[in-house]
């Protein structure tokens, strides 16, 4: 992510995943913190982000 528009794009893409309650996107670190229902798989979140042409890794 390079700009505030990127942050908006990533946040919007995460909001399309059923079960996402909230997300915070951090431009400087290039990370996101996502609050979800328990049934959400992290891969689903990455898939949504990748659909809008951004990279995604799952933090462990």
Residue, then its C-alpha position, 0 to 999 in steps of 0.5 A: x500500500x502506498x497511499x490513503x486510497x490504498x487503505x480505503x481499497x483494502x478496507x472496502x475489500x475486507x468489508x465484503x467478506x461475510x463475518x468481518x465486524x471491523x478492520x483497521x488498516x495501517x498504511x505505514x506498516x502495511x498491515x491490517x487488524x481485522x475483527x471477525x466472527x469465529x467462523x472466518x478463515x484467514x485465507x478468506x480475508x487474504x483472498x478478498x485483498x488479493x482480488x483488489x490487487x494487493x499482497x497478503x500474508x497471514x500473521x501468526 
